[in-house]
Amino acid sequence: MAYQQILYEVSDRIATITLNRPDRMNAWTSVMEHEVRDAMMAARDDDNVRVIVLTGAGRAFCAGADMEALKAIDPDAMRRAENIPPFDMNRRSDWQTRYAYIPSIAKPVIGMLNGATAGIGLVHALYCDLRFAAEGAVFTTAFARRGLIAEHGISWMLPRLVGHANALDLLMSARRVSSDEALRMGLVNRLYPAEKLREETHAYARDLADFVSPSSMAVIKRQLYDVPFQTLAEATIDANREMMLSLRSADFREGVASFVEKRTPRFTGR
């Protein structure tokens, strides 16, 4: 697929997806929506990719929905145009809605938040598994200040990251949150100077790609996203089943052998 509004590159087993409308602060469009999903699926299906990074070009990650598109929006047409693929009986339905598909990708997805992250941009950042941000980046839910509500599952995801009271504050006030406050409340995992963000994020991603079993990462990610829907007993039974499978895996044998032999592991994901 030839992309118009994103960039896609693979290097060192890291797929980097870049929102590429810097003149519009990477404002979200229907074209971008389809292209990001396509690139995410390409990275998911590429055996040469171990980690996915989502970022923005220029001074913003994503400043929210494109205002020109919002002014002309037709709610009925928007409903008809929702970008939802056919239902997959093998996946939890919670991760099959319009934007909540990133948790179903069996590879770590890192949001590299290089600047302003607002509205639908923040929604996508929250669905990433980890969020590394540039110092000075600003965050806002934005919706309430546009006469909108907590969209696309943000009312479910945000409290799980920052707590109920903080989520109410951020959603009702739609105020601007500094990078320092975002780190303190758990909205982002790490802060780096803007000029170091890409280097540090990709160093972390390379460490995952080079030294961590892809099958372990896939199962652990699924476990963590299943837990909100499970009892402790169900989570433990699931873990016991997965542990027995992992003990029979080639990656387990390689993990032990590489440790004993003091060498870099050669994991295959099997």
Order of alpha helices (4+ residues) and beta strands (2+ residues): beta-beta-alpha-beta-beta-alpha-alpha-beta-beta-alpha-beta-beta-alpha-alpha-beta-alpha-beta-alpha-alpha-alpha-alpha
